[in-house]
Amino acid sequence: MSRKGDCYDNAMMESFNATLKGECTDRHAGKSHTQARQAIFEFIEIWYNRQRRHSSLGYVSPLAFEQRQS
């Protein structure tokens, strides 16, 4: 997967960056550096990691998946 010209090498990060740009940074344009950092942190830690439905988990949020498992 790490060869030059392999189109799938960065697919996961490119997908995440597109989601981050479309969902977070476009909505918070023009703010200070500190506010932008806070908005990105909240997007990743609050929504992306906890609330977003993941296809690999059967389209449930990680929190709901963890609650099902315990």
Secondary structure, 3 states (H helix, E strand, C coil): CCCCCCCCCCHHHHHHHHHHHHHHHCCCCCCCHHHHHHHHHHHHHHHHHHHCCEHHHCCECHHHHHHHHC
